[in-house]
Amino acid sequence: MAIEIKMPRLSQTTDEVRLMNWLVREGDTVQKGDPLCEVETDKVTMEVESFEGGTVLKLLKEADTVIDAGTVIALLGEKGEKVSVQAQKAGEGAAESSAGASKAAVRSAGLEGVEMDLFGADSSPGAPSVVSGDGVRATRLVRNIAQKRNIDLSRVRGTGPRGMIVKADLESYISTGDEGTAEKAARKAVTGAAAALTPHQRSVAHSLSRSSRETPHFYLKSSLICDRIVAWRNRHRDPNGKSVAVDSFFLFAVGRVLEEMPRLNGHYRDDSFIPHGSVDINIAIAAGDELYAPLLRNVQGKPLEDIDAELRELARKTRGNRLERDDMAQGSFTVTNLGMFMVDEFAAIINPPQSGILSVGRMKRELVIGPDDAMQIHTVAAMTGSFDHRIVNGNQGAAFMQRIQEILEGLDIP
């Protein structure tokens, strides 16, 4: 009897994924754990593995199709086994429904007549690569990344079969700085034409819209004297002039405060507070036009230098489009920093279903009047905490902000 392979739930924020590319063909033999296809979630691109072994009897979904979690995407069985008519019709009916929805979305957006195939070639099941009108052979995953980053694939050297460009080739092209000025200019260009959001951007838009509607936010702002952060960074620079990232100090402090105040280390659900357990914190990182929030786990017990090393690795993976599913898990709190821009202060929307988010503005020199009315010049940054008022009251939020201030102004770091 045929075994149904269903699309697993790969994201905590959406049930939809885009099936980008099949890695097997009908008739292939697969083992348990073998990759079947590449998919793009709202957060990351990944492979879906088979949970059973057998022969691929039927691929029920086409590439470049949006699929809900739980949908049957393939049938496995014994070699030569016949596929039931009911199973085929179930898959075909779902595919037609998906195609109809896509066409309706195109019509409603006024985009009829516009080429909607981002990959520019055959997207039939089992096609492992794409050759478009430009004569370039590349996987659909590569074309998707290149399209997002406005990279001309004709400039990339392919090392795959028959010169096919694989993901490693594109990563090498980006990391070695071989991008031409045309691609860099294109990434910065702003046009008047309407542009569809990427799946990740759509998910972020829906998630934050829901948070803004449903979560009763309240905001608390504090001025943080950063003299000791600046002094510590200067004192601990390596021979190349690098030092611990500013974000790492805030992750360090938030991790310790969440451990001290477990009421903030959880989320609201069904009129209850659900504790998160370990102290896991998401950090906002931009990559081109995309904004991600990868996760640092068990932050509460880690030295500052270890947190910084993990943060730098997450930043490299984010900007190299190499984030994995575990990197994009949901923590209990988020830190976001715009201090690299001329932004004095801002209040961020909570990343649902978390209890809060800490926003950090730029450091700047200010005249500060001390408790004895003495005036001194200090390096100061504005911190704004956004909290879910259903589980965090004003007193608890204020205590959180004050403790962050005590840790970083006292810099009680071993």
C-alpha positions as CSV (number, residue, x, y, z in Angstrom):
1,M,0.0,0.0,0.0
2,A,1.3,3.4,-1.0
3,I,2.8,5.6,1.8
4,E,1.7,9.2,1.8
5,I,4.5,11.8,2.3
6,K,3.0,14.9,3.8
7,M,4.5,18.4,4.0
8,P,5.6,18.9,7.7
9,R,5.0,22.0,9.6
10,L,8.3,23.9,9.3
11,S,7.5,27.3,10.8
12,Q,5.9,28.5,14.1
13,T,4.3,31.5,12.3
14,T,2.8,30.1,9.1
15,D,1.5,26.8,7.7
16,E,2.5,27.7,4.2
17,V,5.7,26.9,2.4
18,R,6.8,27.1,-1.3
19,L,8.0,23.9,-2.9
20,M,11.0,25.2,-4.8
21,N,12.5,22.1,-6.3
22,W,12.2,18.3,-6.3
23,L,15.4,16.5,-5.6
24,V,14.0,13.1,-6.7
25,R,12.2,11.7,-9.7
26,E,9.3,9.2,-10.0
27,G,10.9,5.7,-9.9
28,D,13.8,6.7,-7.7
29,T,14.5,4.7,-4.6
30,V,14.9,6.7,-1.3
31,Q,15.9,5.8,2.2
32,K,14.5,7.2,5.4
33,G,16.2,10.6,5.9
34,D,17.0,11.2,2.3
35,P,16.1,14.7,1.0
36,L,13.0,14.8,-1.2
37,C,12.7,18.5,-2.1
38,E,13.8,22.0,-1.3
39,V,11.2,24.4,0.2
40,E,11.1,28.0,1.3
41,T,9.4,28.9,4.5
42,D,8.7,32.4,5.8
43,K,12.1,32.3,7.5
44,V,14.6,30.0,5.6
45,T,15.2,27.7,2.7
46,M,15.6,24.0,3.7
47,E,15.3,20.4,2.5
48,V,12.4,18.1,3.4
49,E,13.5,14.6,4.2
50,S,11.6,11.4,3.7
51,F,10.3,9.8,6.9
52,E,10.1,6.4,5.2
53,G,12.1,4.4,2.6
54,G,10.7,3.1,-0.7
55,T,10.2,3.8,-4.4
56,V,8.9,7.2,-5.4
57,L,5.6,6.3,-7.1
58,K,4.1,9.7,-7.7
59,L,5.1,13.4,-7.1
60,L,1.7,15.1,-6.5
61,K,2.9,18.7,-6.4
62,E,4.7,20.9,-8.9
63,A,7.7,23.0,-8.1
64,D,7.0,26.7,-7.4
65,T,3.8,25.8,-5.6
66,V,2.6,27.2,-2.3
67,I,1.6,24.2,-0.1
68,D,0.0,24.0,3.4
69,A,1.4,21.8,6.1
70,G,-0.2,18.4,6.2
71,T,-0.7,18.3,2.4
72,V,0.3,15.0,0.7
73,I,3.1,15.8,-1.7
74,A,4.3,12.4,-2.8
75,L,3.6,8.7,-2.6
76,L,6.1,6.0,-1.8
77,G,5.7,2.2,-2.2
78,E,7.1,-1.0,-3.7
79,K,8.8,-0.9,-7.1
80,G,6.1,-1.4,-9.8
81,E,3.3,-0.8,-7.4
82,K,0.3,0.9,-9.0
83,V,-1.0,4.2,-7.6
84,S,-4.6,4.4,-6.7
85,V,-6.9,6.7,-8.7
86,Q,-8.1,8.2,-5.5
87,A,-4.6,9.2,-4.4
88,Q,-3.9,10.8,-7.8
89,K,-7.1,12.7,-7.9
90,A,-6.5,14.0,-4.4
91,G,-3.2,15.4,-5.4
92,E,-4.4,16.8,-8.7
93,G,-7.4,18.5,-7.1
94,A,-5.2,20.2,-4.5
95,A,-2.9,21.4,-7.3
96,E,-5.7,22.8,-9.3
97,S,-7.1,24.6,-6.2
98,S,-3.6,26.1,-5.5
99,A,-3.2,27.2,-9.1
100,G,-6.7,28.7,-9.2
101,A,-5.9,30.7,-6.0
102,S,-2.7,31.9,-7.5
103,K,-4.4,33.1,-10.7
104,A,-7.1,34.8,-8.6
105,A,-4.4,36.6,-6.6
106,V,-2.7,37.8,-9.8
107,R,-6.0,39.1,-11.2
108,S,-6.9,40.9,-7.9
109,A,-3.4,42.5,-7.9
110,G,-3.9,43.7,-11.5
111,L,-0.9,41.8,-12.7
112,E,-2.5,39.7,-15.5
113,G,-0.1,39.4,-18.4
114,V,3.0,39.9,-16.2
115,E,5.4,36.9,-16.1
116,M,5.0,35.4,-12.6
117,D,7.5,32.5,-12.9
118,L,10.4,33.8,-10.8
119,F,12.6,31.0,-12.0
120,G,12.0,31.5,-15.7
121,A,11.8,27.9,-16.9
122,D,10.2,24.5,-16.7
123,S,8.8,23.8,-13.2
124,S,7.6,20.2,-13.7
125,P,8.0,17.6,-11.0
126,G,11.4,16.1,-10.9
127,A,13.2,18.9,-12.8
128,P,16.4,19.4,-10.7
129,S,17.7,22.5,-12.6
130,V,16.5,25.3,-14.7
131,V,17.8,26.6,-18.0
132,S,16.2,30.0,-18.8
133,G,16.4,32.1,-21.9
134,D,19.7,33.5,-20.8
135,G,21.2,30.0,-21.3
136,V,22.3,29.7,-17.7
137,R,21.8,26.4,-16.0
138,A,21.0,26.8,-12.3
139,T,19.0,25.1,-9.6
140,R,15.7,26.8,-8.6
141,L,17.1,27.6,-5.2
142,V,20.0,29.5,-6.8
143,R,17.6,31.4,-9.1
144,N,15.4,32.3,-6.2
145,I,18.4,33.7,-4.2
146,A,19.8,35.5,-7.2
147,Q,16.5,37.1,-8.0
148,K,16.2,38.4,-4.4
149,R,19.7,39.9,-4.5
150,N,19.6,41.1,-8.2
151,I,22.6,39.0,-9.1
152,D,23.3,38.3,-12.8
153,L,23.9,34.5,-12.9
154,S,25.7,34.7,-16.2
155,R,28.7,36.1,-14.1
156,V,28.7,33.1,-11.8
157,R,30.8,30.0,-12.6
158,G,28.9,26.8,-12.1
159,T,30.7,23.7,-10.7
160,G,27.7,21.3,-10.9
161,P,26.9,18.8,-13.6
162,R,27.2,20.3,-17.1
163,G,28.2,23.6,-15.5
164,M,25.1,23.9,-13.4
165,I,25.3,26.7,-10.8
166,V,24.6,25.3,-7.3
167,K,24.1,27.1,-4.0
168,A,27.8,26.8,-3.0
169,D,28.8,28.5,-6.3
170,L,26.6,31.5,-5.5
171,E,27.7,31.7,-1.9
172,S,31.3,31.7,-3.1
173,Y,30.6,34.4,-5.7
174,I,29.0,36.6,-3.0
175,S,31.6,36.0,-0.2
176,T,34.6,36.7,-2.5
177,G,33.2,40.1,-3.5
178,D,32.9,39.1,-7.2
179,E,29.5,40.9,-7.5
180,G,29.7,43.4,-10.2
181,T,28.7,47.1,-9.9
182,A,25.6,46.4,-11.9
183,E,24.3,43.9,-9.3
184,K,25.2,46.3,-6.5
185,A,23.5,49.2,-8.2
186,A,20.4,47.1,-8.9
187,R,20.1,46.1,-5.2
188,K,20.1,49.8,-4.3
189,A,17.8,50.9,-7.0
190,V,14.3,52.0,-6.2
191,T,11.7,51.8,-8.9
192,G,8.1,53.0,-9.2
193,A,6.9,49.5,-10.2
194,A,4.9,47.4,-7.8
195,A,6.9,44.5,-6.4
196,A,5.5,41.4,-4.7
197,L,6.8,40.7,-1.2
198,T,8.9,37.6,-0.7
199,P,7.3,34.8,1.4
200,H,9.4,35.8,4.4
201,Q,8.4,39.5,4.0
202,R,4.7,38.4,3.8
203,S,5.0,36.3,6.9
204,V,6.6,39.1,8.8
205,A,4.0,41.5,7.6
206,H,1.1,39.2,8.7
207,S,2.8,38.4,12.0
208,L,3.5,42.0,13.0
209,S,0.0,43.1,11.8
210,R,-1.6,40.5,14.1
211,S,0.7,41.5,17.0
212,S,-0.2,45.2,16.5
213,R,-4.0,44.4,16.5
214,E,-4.2,41.8,19.2
215,T,-1.4,42.5,21.7
216,P,-1.9,45.4,24.1
217,H,1.5,47.1,23.9
218,F,2.9,49.5,26.5
219,Y,6.3,51.2,26.2
220,L,9.0,52.2,28.7
221,K,12.0,54.3,27.8
222,S,15.3,54.6,29.7
223,S,18.5,56.5,29.0
224,L,21.5,54.3,29.4
225,I,25.0,55.7,30.1
226,C,27.3,53.6,27.9
227,D,30.7,54.8,29.1
228,R,31.6,51.4,30.5
229,I,30.5,49.6,27.4
230,V,32.7,51.9,25.3
231,A,35.6,51.5,27.7
232,W,35.3,47.7,27.9
233,R,35.2,47.4,24.1
234,N,38.3,49.6,23.7
235,R,40.1,47.7,26.4
236,H,39.4,44.3,24.8
237,R,40.0,45.0,21.1
238,D,42.0,42.3,19.3
239,P,45.1,43.0,17.2
240,N,42.9,43.6,14.2
241,G,40.9,46.3,16.0
242,K,37.8,44.1,16.4
243,S,35.9,44.0,19.7
244,V,32.7,42.6,21.1
245,A,29.6,43.8,19.2
246,V,27.3,46.3,21.0
247,D,24.4,43.9,20.5
248,S,26.2,41.3,22.5
249,F,26.1,43.5,25.6
250,F,22.4,43.8,25.4
251,L,21.9,40.1,24.8
252,F,24.1,39.4,27.8
253,A,22.0,41.8,30.0
254,V,18.6,40.7,28.8
255,G,19.6,37.0,29.3
256,R,20.4,37.6,32.9
257,V,17.4,39.7,33.7
258,L,15.0,37.2,32.1
259,E,16.5,34.5,34.3
260,E,16.0,36.8,37.4
261,M,12.4,37.7,36.3
262,P,10.9,34.5,34.9
263,R,7.5,36.3,34.6
264,L,8.8,38.0,31.4
265,N,10.3,34.8,30.1
266,G,7.2,33.3,28.4
267,H,4.1,34.3,26.5
268,Y,0.3,34.7,26.8
269,R,-2.1,32.0,25.6
270,D,-5.7,31.3,26.4
271,D,-5.8,33.6,29.4
272,S,-2.7,31.9,30.9
273,F,1.0,32.7,31.2
274,I,3.1,30.0,29.4
275,P,6.7,29.9,30.7
276,H,9.4,29.4,28.1
277,G,11.8,27.4,30.3
278,S,15.2,28.2,29.0
279,V,16.3,31.8,28.2
280,D,16.3,32.0,24.4
281,I,16.5,35.4,22.7
282,N,15.9,36.4,19.1
283,I,18.1,39.2,17.6
284,A,17.0,41.3,14.6
285,I,19.5,41.0,11.7
286,A,19.0,42.7,8.3
287,A,20.1,41.0,5.1
288,G,19.5,43.2,2.1
289,D,15.7,43.9,2.0
290,E,15.0,41.1,4.4
291,L,14.8,41.2,8.2
292,Y,15.4,38.1,10.2
293,A,15.4,37.3,13.9
294,P,17.6,34.2,14.5
295,L,17.8,32.7,17.9
296,L,20.5,32.5,20.6
297,R,19.8,29.7,23.1
298,N,20.5,29.5,26.8
299,V,21.8,33.0,26.9
300,Q,21.5,33.4,30.7
301,G,24.6,31.3,31.6
302,K,27.0,32.3,28.9
303,P,30.0,34.7,29.1
304,L,29.9,37.8,27.0
305,E,32.6,36.5,24.6
306,D,30.6,33.3,23.9
307,I,27.4,35.2,23.2
308,D,29.4,37.5,20.8
309,A,30.9,34.5,18.9
310,E,27.4,32.9,18.5
311,L,26.0,36.3,17.3
312,R,28.7,36.8,14.7
313,E,28.1,33.3,13.4
314,L,24.4,33.9,13.1
315,A,25.0,37.2,11.3
316,R,27.3,35.4,8.8
317,K,24.7,32.7,8.2
318,T,21.9,35.3,7.8
319,R,23.8,37.4,5.3
320,G,24.9,34.3,3.4
321,N,21.3,33.0,3.2
322,R,22.4,29.9,5.2
323,L,20.1,30.0,8.2
324,E,18.7,26.6,9.2
325,R,15.4,25.7,10.7
326,D,16.7,25.6,14.3
327,D,18.3,29.0,13.9
328,M,14.8,30.5,13.3
329,A,13.1,29.0,16.3
330,Q,11.0,31.2,18.5
331,G,12.5,32.5,21.8
332,S,10.7,34.4,24.6
333,F,12.1,37.9,23.9
334,T,13.8,39.9,21.1
335,V,16.5,42.5,21.0
336,T,16.7,45.0,18.1
337,N,19.4,47.7,17.6
338,L,19.4,50.6,15.1
339,G,22.3,52.3,16.7
340,M,24.3,52.0,13.5
341,F,22.0,54.6,12.0
342,M,21.2,58.1,13.0
343,V,18.2,56.9,15.0
344,D,18.0,58.3,18.6
345,E,15.1,56.1,19.8
346,F,12.3,53.9,18.5
347,A,9.6,51.5,19.8
348,A,9.4,48.1,18.1
349,I,6.3,45.9,17.7
350,I,6.5,42.7,19.8
351,N,7.5,39.6,17.9
352,P,4.5,37.4,18.7
353,P,3.8,35.5,20.9
354,Q,6.7,36.9,23.0
355,S,6.4,39.0,26.1
356,G,8.4,41.9,24.8
357,I,11.2,43.4,22.7
358,L,14.0,45.8,23.7
359,S,14.9,48.5,21.1
360,V,18.2,50.3,21.2
361,G,19.0,53.6,19.6
362,R,22.4,55.1,18.7
363,M,25.1,56.1,21.2
364,K,25.8,59.8,21.4
365,R,27.6,62.2,23.6
366,E,25.3,64.2,25.9
367,L,25.6,66.6,28.8
368,V,24.2,64.7,31.8
369,I,23.3,66.3,35.2
370,G,24.2,63.9,38.0
371,P,22.4,63.5,41.4
372,D,24.7,66.1,42.9
373,D,23.8,68.6,40.2
374,A,27.3,68.1,38.7
375,M,27.3,68.3,34.9
376,Q,29.3,65.8,32.9
377,I,29.5,64.6,29.3
378,H,28.7,60.9,28.9
379,T,28.0,58.5,26.0
380,V,24.3,57.8,26.2
381,A,21.8,55.6,24.3
382,A,18.0,55.4,24.6
383,M,16.5,52.0,25.3
384,T,12.8,51.4,24.8
385,G,11.0,48.3,26.1
386,S,7.8,47.2,24.4
387,F,5.8,44.8,26.6
388,D,2.6,42.7,26.4
389,H,0.3,44.2,29.0
390,R,-1.7,41.0,29.4
391,I,1.2,39.3,31.2
392,V,3.6,42.1,32.1
393,N,2.4,45.0,34.2
394,G,4.0,48.5,34.5
395,N,5.9,47.7,37.6
396,Q,7.5,44.5,36.2
397,G,8.4,46.3,32.9
398,A,10.0,49.1,34.9
399,A,12.0,46.7,37.0
400,F,13.2,45.0,33.8
401,M,14.4,48.2,32.3
402,Q,16.1,49.3,35.6
403,R,17.9,46.0,35.9
404,I,19.2,46.2,32.3
405,Q,20.5,49.6,33.2
406,E,22.2,48.4,36.4
407,I,24.0,45.6,34.6
408,L,25.3,47.6,31.7
409,E,26.2,50.8,33.6
410,G,27.9,48.7,36.3
411,L,29.1,46.2,33.7
412,D,29.3,43.4,36.3
413,I,30.7,41.0,33.6
414,P,33.3,38.4,34.8
